[in-house]
Amino acid sequence: MKYLQKYKVENIIMEYSPGVPERNKHYEYSINTVQMLMDILDSGYKIGHIGYPWIGNVSGSFMWGGDIPFMEEVLMGNLKYDMEDVNKFKDGTIGCPVEPELLKFWLGCGALPEDSSPRSFRSVLGHNTNILCSKNPDILKTNSVTGLMALDAPQTKYHSEFDVKPHRQRLFSPGAS
């Protein structure tokens, strides 16, 4: 973060790879990875999830030099859930015990991203993704907040078709690809 304070950096594009420390059980690196994003937000940047063109949340033309599309915004509220999840992962308690409502979907606990809070940024990632951080609102435009569920959804709600954000429902619908 010292470079962001020492130099004028308006935009950052980077790969965000929480899966690397998770798979290697480097818990402190996992914590530092989330803290880095929190520090970026605290430094006055807005974070946009570039996403994955093959699931339709980003225009493929952007990947080849087209206009920068609207993105999902990563908020401090999302990252607070990420930090809680990282600490649970470190303690071996993420997703444990499995809630009765979820038993029909999976049996174990400790899986990532499956056991991440549906309000977290991590819940929408596989191993890694790309993000754009910007201090310029003309560069980074957002039209929604990241996560499988809204930050203000009741804490008792999980991954039901009624609680998942509409643009993500197809991921949980029968026959969805």
C-alpha positions as CSV (number, residue, x, y, z in Angstrom):
1,M,0.0,0.0,0.0
2,K,3.0,2.3,0.4
3,Y,3.2,2.8,-3.4
4,L,-0.4,3.9,-3.5
5,Q,0.4,6.5,-0.9
6,K,3.7,7.6,-2.4
7,Y,2.7,7.8,-6.0
8,K,-0.4,9.1,-7.8
9,V,-2.1,5.8,-8.9
10,E,-5.6,6.4,-10.3
11,N,-6.4,2.9,-11.7
12,I,-5.3,-0.7,-10.8
13,I,-6.2,-3.8,-12.8
14,M,-5.1,-7.0,-11.2
15,E,-5.7,-10.7,-10.7
16,Y,-7.3,-11.4,-7.3
17,S,-6.4,-15.0,-6.3
18,P,-7.8,-16.0,-2.9
19,G,-7.6,-19.7,-4.0
20,V,-3.8,-19.8,-3.9
21,P,-3.4,-19.3,-0.2
22,E,-6.5,-21.3,0.5
23,R,-5.4,-24.4,-1.3
24,N,-2.0,-24.2,0.4
25,K,-3.5,-23.6,3.8
26,H,-1.5,-20.3,4.2
27,Y,-4.1,-18.8,6.5
28,E,-2.2,-15.5,7.2
29,Y,-1.8,-15.0,3.4
30,S,-5.6,-15.5,3.1
31,I,-6.2,-12.9,5.7
32,N,-3.7,-10.5,4.0
33,T,-5.4,-11.0,0.7
34,V,-8.8,-9.8,2.0
35,Q,-7.1,-7.0,4.0
36,M,-5.4,-5.8,0.8
37,L,-8.8,-5.2,-0.8
38,M,-10.1,-3.5,2.4
39,D,-7.0,-1.2,2.3
40,I,-7.6,-0.4,-1.4
41,L,-11.1,0.7,-0.5
42,D,-9.8,2.7,2.5
43,S,-7.4,4.4,0.1
44,G,-10.3,5.9,-1.8
45,Y,-10.6,3.4,-4.6
46,K,-13.8,1.8,-5.9
47,I,-13.4,-1.9,-6.8
48,G,-15.2,-3.5,-9.7
49,H,-15.4,-7.2,-10.4
50,I,-14.3,-7.7,-14.0
51,G,-15.8,-11.1,-13.9
52,Y,-16.1,-13.9,-16.4
53,P,-17.4,-13.2,-19.9
54,W,-18.5,-16.8,-20.4
55,I,-21.2,-16.5,-17.7
56,G,-22.5,-13.2,-19.1
57,N,-21.6,-10.7,-16.4
58,V,-19.1,-8.8,-18.5
59,S,-19.0,-8.0,-22.2
60,G,-16.5,-10.1,-24.1
61,S,-15.6,-7.0,-26.2
62,F,-13.9,-5.5,-23.1
63,M,-11.5,-8.4,-23.0
64,W,-10.4,-7.4,-26.5
65,G,-10.1,-3.7,-26.1
66,G,-13.8,-2.5,-26.3
67,D,-15.5,-0.1,-23.9
68,I,-15.3,-0.9,-20.2
69,P,-18.6,-2.3,-19.2
70,F,-20.6,-1.8,-16.0
71,M,-19.3,-4.1,-13.3
72,E,-20.4,-5.4,-9.9
73,E,-19.0,-3.3,-7.1
74,V,-17.1,-4.9,-4.2
75,L,-18.1,-3.1,-1.0
76,M,-16.5,-3.1,2.4
77,G,-19.7,-4.9,3.5
78,N,-18.8,-7.8,1.2
79,L,-15.3,-7.9,2.4
80,K,-16.3,-8.0,6.1
81,Y,-18.0,-11.3,5.3
82,D,-14.9,-12.4,3.4
83,M,-12.8,-11.6,6.5
84,E,-15.2,-13.6,8.7
85,D,-15.0,-16.5,6.3
86,V,-11.2,-16.4,6.2
87,N,-11.0,-16.5,10.0
88,K,-13.5,-19.4,10.1
89,F,-11.4,-21.2,7.4
90,K,-8.3,-20.7,9.6
91,D,-10.2,-22.1,12.6
92,G,-11.6,-25.0,10.6
93,T,-15.2,-23.9,11.2
94,I,-16.2,-22.5,7.8
95,G,-19.6,-24.0,6.8
96,C,-19.7,-26.1,10.0
97,P,-22.1,-27.4,11.1
98,V,-24.0,-27.6,7.8
99,E,-27.4,-25.9,8.2
100,P,-30.3,-28.4,7.8
101,E,-31.7,-26.4,4.9
102,L,-28.4,-26.9,3.0
103,L,-28.1,-30.7,3.6
104,K,-29.9,-31.5,0.4
105,F,-27.2,-29.5,-1.6
106,W,-24.0,-30.8,0.0
107,L,-22.9,-32.9,2.9
108,G,-19.6,-31.7,4.2
109,C,-18.2,-28.4,5.4
110,G,-14.9,-26.6,4.8
111,A,-15.3,-26.2,1.0
112,L,-14.5,-23.0,-0.7
113,P,-16.2,-21.1,-2.2
114,E,-19.3,-23.2,-1.4
115,D,-19.2,-22.5,2.3
116,S,-18.4,-18.8,1.9
117,S,-21.1,-16.4,3.0
118,P,-23.4,-15.7,0.1
119,R,-22.9,-12.0,0.8
120,S,-19.1,-12.2,0.4
121,F,-17.0,-11.4,-2.7
122,R,-15.5,-14.9,-2.4
123,S,-18.9,-16.5,-3.0
124,V,-18.8,-15.5,-6.7
125,L,-15.3,-16.7,-7.4
126,G,-13.6,-19.9,-8.3
127,H,-9.9,-20.0,-7.7
128,N,-9.3,-16.4,-8.9
129,T,-10.7,-13.5,-10.9
130,N,-9.8,-10.0,-12.1
131,I,-10.7,-6.7,-10.6
132,L,-10.5,-3.1,-11.6
133,C,-9.8,-0.5,-8.9
134,S,-10.3,3.1,-9.7
135,K,-10.5,6.6,-8.2
136,N,-12.1,7.8,-11.4
137,P,-15.9,7.4,-11.6
138,D,-15.7,7.8,-15.4
139,I,-13.5,4.8,-15.7
140,L,-15.2,2.4,-13.3
141,K,-19.0,2.3,-13.5
142,T,-21.0,-0.2,-11.4
143,N,-24.6,-1.3,-11.7
144,S,-24.9,-3.8,-8.8
145,V,-23.1,-5.1,-5.7
146,T,-21.2,-8.4,-5.8
147,G,-22.1,-11.5,-3.9
148,L,-24.7,-14.2,-4.4
149,M,-27.1,-12.4,-2.1
150,A,-27.8,-8.8,-1.1
151,L,-25.9,-7.5,1.9
152,D,-29.2,-6.7,3.7
153,A,-30.8,-10.1,3.1
154,P,-31.8,-11.8,6.4
155,Q,-29.0,-13.7,8.1
156,T,-31.2,-16.8,8.1
157,K,-31.3,-17.0,4.3
158,Y,-29.0,-19.1,2.2
159,H,-29.0,-20.2,-1.4
160,S,-32.7,-20.6,-2.2
161,E,-34.2,-19.5,-5.5
162,F,-36.1,-16.8,-3.7
163,D,-33.2,-15.2,-1.9
164,V,-30.5,-15.2,-4.6
165,K,-30.1,-12.0,-6.6
166,P,-32.2,-12.2,-9.8
167,H,-29.1,-12.0,-12.1
168,R,-27.6,-15.1,-10.3
169,Q,-30.8,-17.2,-10.2
170,R,-29.9,-19.0,-13.4
171,L,-26.8,-20.5,-11.6
172,F,-29.1,-22.2,-9.1
173,S,-32.0,-23.1,-11.4
174,P,-32.7,-26.7,-12.6
175,G,-31.0,-27.3,-15.9
176,A,-28.7,-24.2,-15.5
177,S,-25.4,-24.5,-17.2
